């Protein structure tokens, strides 16, 4: 068996493919769903090897009217909301990730 193609099923379950503003498919690793002020936010990590900044992407989860099983993800423009959601995420996963504050860069 070729080791390069040996990807565990768990890893595949955590991969989400979204379309960017140019219609290009982009893969993300699903990290968590955070609830904040009655809304749900999905926290994703880009799988792109070129993104060495290890920055997460936070999108608001929006149910679609067409199906109960479908969700769409909307970008969040409010910096305060993004900061609060990320703070909740950091607190929840403080033992699993090595977070670097902007002050430490």
C-alpha positions as CSV (number, residue, x, y, z in Angstrom):
1,X,0.0,0.0,0.0
2,X,1.3,3.5,-0.9
3,X,1.9,5.5,2.3
4,X,1.0,8.8,0.6
5,X,-2.6,7.7,0.0
6,X,-3.0,6.2,3.5
7,X,-5.3,8.8,5.0
8,X,-7.3,7.8,8.0
9,X,-11.1,7.9,7.8
10,X,-11.1,10.2,10.8
11,X,-9.0,12.8,8.9
12,X,-11.4,12.7,6.0
13,X,-14.3,13.2,8.3
14,X,-12.8,16.5,9.5
15,X,-12.2,17.9,6.0
16,X,-14.7,20.4,4.7
17,X,-14.5,21.7,1.1
18,X,-15.9,25.2,0.5
19,X,-16.0,27.5,-2.5
20,X,-14.2,30.9,-2.1
21,X,-15.3,34.2,-3.6
22,X,-13.7,33.1,-7.0
23,X,-15.6,29.8,-7.1
24,X,-12.4,27.8,-6.3
25,X,-12.7,24.9,-4.0
26,X,-10.7,25.3,-0.7
27,X,-10.2,22.5,1.9
28,X,-10.4,23.2,5.6
29,X,-10.0,21.0,8.7
30,X,-13.1,21.3,10.9
31,X,-12.1,22.2,14.4
32,X,-15.3,23.0,16.3
33,X,-18.7,24.7,16.4
34,X,-18.9,27.5,19.0
35,X,-22.2,29.0,20.2
36,X,-22.1,32.8,20.9
37,X,-25.1,35.0,21.5
38,X,-27.6,32.6,20.1
39,X,-25.7,32.0,16.9
40,X,-23.4,29.1,15.9
41,X,-19.9,29.7,14.4
42,X,-17.8,27.1,12.7
43,X,-14.0,27.2,13.3
44,X,-11.9,25.9,10.5
45,X,-8.2,25.5,9.8
46,X,-7.0,25.9,6.2
47,X,-5.3,22.8,4.9
48,X,-3.3,24.8,2.3
49,X,0.3,24.1,2.9
50,X,1.2,27.7,1.9
51,X,-0.7,29.1,4.8
52,X,2.1,28.9,7.4
53,X,0.4,31.4,9.7
54,X,-1.8,28.7,11.1
55,X,-4.7,31.1,11.3
56,X,-8.2,29.8,11.8
57,X,-11.3,30.8,9.8
58,X,-14.5,31.6,11.7
59,X,-17.8,31.5,9.8
60,X,-21.4,31.9,11.0
61,X,-23.6,28.9,10.4
62,X,-26.8,29.7,8.6
63,X,-29.5,27.2,8.0
64,X,-30.9,27.1,4.5
65,X,-34.7,27.1,3.8
66,X,-34.4,24.3,1.2
67,X,-33.4,21.5,3.5
68,X,-33.0,20.8,7.2
69,X,-29.7,18.9,6.5
70,X,-28.1,21.8,4.6
71,X,-26.2,24.6,6.1
72,X,-24.4,27.5,4.6
73,X,-21.5,29.4,6.1
74,X,-21.3,33.2,6.1
75,X,-18.3,35.4,6.7
76,X,-18.3,37.5,9.9
77,X,-17.4,41.2,9.5
78,X,-17.8,42.2,13.1
79,X,-14.3,42.1,14.7
80,X,-15.7,42.0,18.2
81,X,-17.8,38.9,17.5
82,X,-14.8,37.2,15.8
83,X,-12.6,38.0,18.8
84,X,-15.2,36.7,21.3
85,X,-15.7,33.4,19.4
86,X,-12.0,32.9,19.1
87,X,-11.5,33.5,22.8
88,X,-14.1,30.9,23.6
89,X,-12.4,28.5,21.1
90,X,-9.0,29.2,22.7
91,X,-10.3,28.6,26.2
92,X,-12.0,25.3,25.2
93,X,-8.9,24.0,23.4
94,X,-6.1,25.5,25.5
95,X,-4.6,22.1,26.2
96,X,-4.8,20.9,22.6
97,X,-3.3,23.8,20.7
98,X,-0.3,26.1,21.2
99,X,-1.9,29.5,20.7
100,X,0.4,32.4,20.0
101,X,-0.7,35.9,21.0
102,X,-0.1,38.7,18.5
103,X,2.1,40.4,21.1
104,X,4.4,37.4,21.1
105,X,5.1,37.5,17.3
